[in-house]
Amino acid sequence: MREGLYKLHENIILLKDDENPEKYHPRISLIQTISFREFGDDYKGRLEKLYNDYFYGRNYEFWKEKAYEKLPVLKDATNMLACGEDLGMVPANVPDVMNHLNILRLIIERMPSDNRFVSPLNEVPYLSVLTTSSHDTSPLRAWWEENHEEIQRYYNEVMGWYGEAPYYASAEIIQEIVKRHLNSNAMMVILPIQDWLAMSEQLRKEDAKSEQINIPANPYHYWNYRLHCQLETLIDNQDWTEFLKKFIKESKRAY
């Protein structure tokens, strides 16, 4: 009962302004609240329009103007290659601005920037960094166990494999996913160590969920991931080294 009351108490869709009690701001997760679901369709539509304008629309041109003003200065300050993290809540014109400024985008297949199911790897632009996971997402094996319906669709439509998707991602499945990433047109394919080791049944960690570095939705989560095997052990593992060399050589990433 207490947890239920807490849940109801936090279901606020508009937050009072700190300085002016006559003004309110839409909360960032407004559309996911129980309160929002209780409104009629007409009111929902108006609230959603207000929400989108508040967080996105009204800032598009402002962000674009400031980006062309500040980002070239940052780029000219160093000889390093500029890469940008453009996932999540970003204005729709961000990719176009980054492309014009030759700033590499970050792309994760399962986090599309539009309404499609995934970001098609055959459409990944050259000016991008492609990865399978990040510190803020679950690694491939843990992601595979999160939503079977979604994984079934990925298994059949994206991977092109038939039948029922297995509950656990085998080394063969991870190898197929990694291989498709290596065969993309991205300038860089940078994968976390967890997803590299997931290609080996012997080297992967037993508990896939324990490999996640950060859980953004949990403010009390500690960043306590540690590699479960020593680097010296990996270096001395000639079979693993030869497997990686052959695996990468057989992809176009090697050329």
C-alpha positions as semicolon CSV with decimal commas, in nm:
position;residue;x (nm);y (nm);z (nm)
1;M;0,000;0,000;0,000
2;R;0,283;0,236;0,085
3;E;0,458;0,174;-0,247
4;G;0,129;0,231;-0,428
5;L;0,076;0,564;-0,253
6;Y;0,433;0,669;-0,336
7;K;0,367;0,585;-0,702
8;L;0,051;0,794;-0,707
9;H;0,222;1,080;-0,526
10;E;0,500;1,103;-0,783
11;N;0,261;1,098;-1,080
12;I;0,291;1,468;-1,144
13;I;0,280;1,586;-1,505
14;L;0,357;1,956;-1,449
15;L;0,620;2,093;-1,208
16;K;0,595;2,433;-1,044
17;D;0,852;2,693;-1,140
18;D;1,096;2,761;-0,855
19;E;1,073;3,137;-0,893
20;N;0,717;3,193;-1,013
21;P;0,444;2,971;-0,858
22;E;0,205;3,079;-1,135
23;K;0,416;2,900;-1,396
24;Y;0,461;2,528;-1,460
25;H;0,700;2,309;-1,658
26;P;0,614;1,969;-1,812
27;R;0,815;1,687;-1,657
28;I;1,045;1,494;-1,887
29;S;0,854;1,164;-1,853
30;L;0,508;1,320;-1,870
31;I;0,375;1,084;-2,137
32;Q;0,472;0,773;-1,937
33;T;0,277;0,870;-1,623
34;I;-0,047;0,710;-1,502
35;S;-0,199;1,059;-1,483
36;F;-0,139;1,120;-1,855
37;R;-0,305;0,790;-1,949
38;E;-0,622;0,892;-1,763
39;F;-0,688;1,197;-1,982
40;G;-0,910;1,189;-2,289
41;D;-0,755;1,166;-2,637
42;D;-0,810;1,536;-2,717
43;Y;-0,643;1,652;-2,396
44;K;-0,363;1,399;-2,441
45;G;-0,295;1,537;-2,786
46;R;-0,273;1,895;-2,662
47;L;-0,046;1,798;-2,373
48;E;0,180;1,599;-2,603
49;K;0,204;1,895;-2,842
50;L;0,300;2,123;-2,553
51;Y;0,552;1,865;-2,431
52;N;0,720;1,828;-2,772
53;D;0,738;2,203;-2,824
54;Y;0,883;2,258;-2,476
55;F;1,160;2,000;-2,505
56;Y;1,220;2,005;-2,880
57;G;1,050;2,239;-3,128
58;R;1,110;2,578;-2,969
59;N;1,481;2,506;-2,929
60;Y;1,563;2,374;-3,278
61;E;1,679;2,694;-3,442
62;F;1,837;2,823;-3,122
63;W;2,045;2,507;-3,087
64;K;2,143;2,515;-3,456
65;E;2,255;2,878;-3,436
66;K;2,463;2,819;-3,124
67;A;2,608;2,495;-3,261
68;Y;2,747;2,667;-3,572
69;E;2,886;2,938;-3,346
70;K;3,058;2,722;-3,083
71;L;3,139;2,380;-3,232
72;P;3,385;2,507;-3,499
73;V;3,580;2,683;-3,223
74;L;3,604;2,360;-3,026
75;K;3,712;2,167;-3,335
76;D;3,982;2,420;-3,425
77;A;4,125;2,402;-3,073
78;T;4,269;2,053;-3,132
79;N;4,399;1,820;-3,400
80;M;4,199;1,534;-3,254
81;L;3,909;1,380;-3,443
82;A;3,579;1,519;-3,315
83;C;3,306;1,273;-3,218
84;G;2,967;1,361;-3,071
85;E;2,722;1,167;-2,855
86;D;2,388;1,243;-3,020
87;L;2,164;0,973;-2,874
88;G;1,852;1,034;-2,666
89;M;1,664;1,364;-2,642
90;V;1,831;1,575;-2,909
91;P;1,685;1,815;-3,170
92;A;1,605;1,656;-3,507
93;N;1,855;1,884;-3,684
94;V;2,155;1,757;-3,483
95;P;2,267;1,490;-3,739
96;D;2,261;1,744;-4,023
97;V;2,466;1,997;-3,825
98;M;2,720;1,733;-3,723
99;N;2,750;1,613;-4,082
100;H;2,819;1,967;-4,209
101;L;3,085;2,014;-3,941
102;N;3,242;1,670;-4,004
103;I;3,177;1,556;-3,648
104;L;3,134;1,182;-3,615
105;R;2,799;1,063;-3,479
106;L;2,748;0,782;-3,228
107;I;2,519;0,505;-3,353
108;I;2,379;0,208;-3,162
109;E;2,168;-0,024;-3,375
110;R;1,896;-0,079;-3,112
111;M;1,862;0,297;-3,042
112;P;1,733;0,445;-3,372
113;S;1,706;0,821;-3,410
114;D;1,369;0,788;-3,585
115;N;1,057;0,573;-3,548
116;R;1,205;0,264;-3,708
117;F;1,261;-0,059;-3,514
118;V;1,642;-0,033;-3,537
119;S;1,901;0,181;-3,710
120;P;1,975;-0,017;-4,031
121;L;2,346;-0,094;-4,038
122;N;2,353;-0,072;-4,418
123;E;2,258;0,298;-4,385
124;V;2,521;0,392;-4,127
125;P;2,712;0,697;-4,261
126;Y;3,089;0,696;-4,290
127;L;3,120;0,987;-4,046
128;S;3,012;0,785;-3,744
129;V;3,127;0,570;-3,456
130;L;2,926;0,250;-3,444
131;T;2,897;0,038;-3,131
132;T;2,690;-0,249;-2,997
133;S;2,652;-0,107;-2,644
134;S;2,762;0,178;-2,422
135;H;2,821;0,234;-2,052
136;D;2,459;0,353;-2,022
137;T;2,302;0,052;-2,196
138;S;2,293;-0,318;-2,122
139;P;2,556;-0,524;-2,309
140;L;2,433;-0,742;-2,595
141;R;2,374;-1,058;-2,390
142;A;2,175;-0,878;-2,119
143;W;1,976;-0,683;-2,380
144;W;1,887;-1,014;-2,546
145;E;1,720;-1,132;-2,223
146;E;1,517;-0,815;-2,156
147;N;1,225;-0,835;-2,402
148;H;1,162;-1,164;-2,581
149;E;0,901;-1,019;-2,818
150;E;1,143;-0,750;-2,934
151;I;1,427;-1,001;-2,965
152;Q;1,207;-1,238;-3,166
153;R;1,145;-0,962;-3,416
154;Y;1,516;-0,873;-3,425
155;Y;1,608;-1,241;-3,468
156;N;1,375;-1,287;-3,765
157;E;1,366;-0,947;-3,936
158;V;1,710;-0,799;-3,869
159;M;1,933;-1,105;-3,841
160;G;1,727;-1,300;-4,094
161;W;1,731;-1,617;-3,884
162;Y;1,424;-1,842;-3,878
163;G;1,228;-2,002;-3,598
164;E;1,199;-1,923;-3,229
165;A;1,464;-1,692;-3,087
166;P;1,654;-1,857;-2,798
167;Y;1,622;-1,697;-2,458
168;Y;1,999;-1,672;-2,415
169;A;2,231;-1,523;-2,677
170;S;2,483;-1,785;-2,772
171;A;2,837;-1,706;-2,885
172;E;2,721;-1,772;-3,242
173;I;2,446;-1,509;-3,214
174;I;2,682;-1,248;-3,072
175;Q;2,936;-1,325;-3,343
176;E;2,672;-1,265;-3,608
177;I;2,574;-0,929;-3,456
178;V;2,936;-0,815;-3,421
179;K;3,018;-0,928;-3,775
180;R;2,733;-0,718;-3,914
181;H;2,870;-0,416;-3,727
182;L;3,222;-0,472;-3,859
183;N;3,084;-0,488;-4,213
184;S;2,919;-0,145;-4,189
185;N;3,043;0,174;-4,356
186;A;3,120;0,349;-4,026
187;M;3,465;0,505;-3,998
188;M;3,504;0,344;-3,656
189;V;3,349;0,039;-3,493
190;I;3,434;0,047;-3,123
191;L;3,285;-0,228;-2,908
192;P;3,290;-0,269;-2,529
193;I;3,503;-0,555;-2,394
194;Q;3,187;-0,731;-2,267
195;D;3,055;-0,776;-2,622
196;W;3,391;-0,895;-2,755
197;L;3,417;-1,160;-2,483
198;A;3,053;-1,258;-2,537
199;M;3,167;-1,416;-2,865
200;S;3,336;-1,692;-2,660
201;E;3,143;-1,939;-2,446
202;Q;3,458;-1,989;-2,237
203;L;3,550;-1,624;-2,178
204;R;3,209;-1,463;-2,127
205;K;3,093;-1,385;-1,775
206;E;2,830;-1,620;-1,632
207;D;2,579;-1,350;-1,532
208;A;2,507;-1,127;-1,834
209;K;2,321;-0,865;-1,629
210;S;2,622;-0,805;-1,405
211;E;2,818;-0,674;-1,704
212;Q;2,624;-0,347;-1,727
213;I;2,831;-0,048;-1,615
214;N;2,557;0,207;-1,547
215;I;2,178;0,201;-1,513
216;P;2,069;0,563;-1,580
217;A;1,716;0,503;-1,453
218;N;1,849;0,401;-1,111
219;P;2,010;0,697;-0,926
220;Y;2,138;0,459;-0,657
221;H;2,322;0,227;-0,895
222;Y;2,697;0,210;-0,838
223;W;2,944;0,193;-1,125
224;N;3,114;-0,121;-0,999
225;Y;3,176;-0,327;-1,313
226;R;3,514;-0,497;-1,319
227;L;3,657;-0,724;-1,587
228;H;3,622;-1,078;-1,455
229;C;3,946;-1,207;-1,607
230;Q;4,297;-1,068;-1,604
231;L;4,431;-0,889;-1,910
232;E;4,748;-1,101;-1,887
233;T;4,533;-1,412;-1,918
234;L;4,367;-1,276;-2,231
235;I;4,700;-1,179;-2,381
236;D;4,839;-1,528;-2,320
237;N;4,531;-1,694;-2,470
238;Q;4,660;-1,768;-2,820
239;D;4,342;-1,942;-2,931
240;W;4,140;-1,627;-2,854
241;T;4,394;-1,406;-3,030
242;E;4,391;-1,621;-3,341
243;F;4,012;-1,632;-3,340
244;L;3,991;-1,251;-3,325
245;K;4,250;-1,205;-3,600
246;K;4,064;-1,444;-3,830
247;F;3,723;-1,299;-3,739
248;I;3,829;-0,941;-3,813
249;K;4,025;-1,037;-4,123
250;E;3,714;-1,195;-4,274
251;S;3,521;-0,870;-4,237
252;K;3,567;-0,570;-4,464
253;R;3,689;-0,380;-4,155
254;A;4,027;-0,542;-4,220
255;Y;4,075;-0,361;-4,553
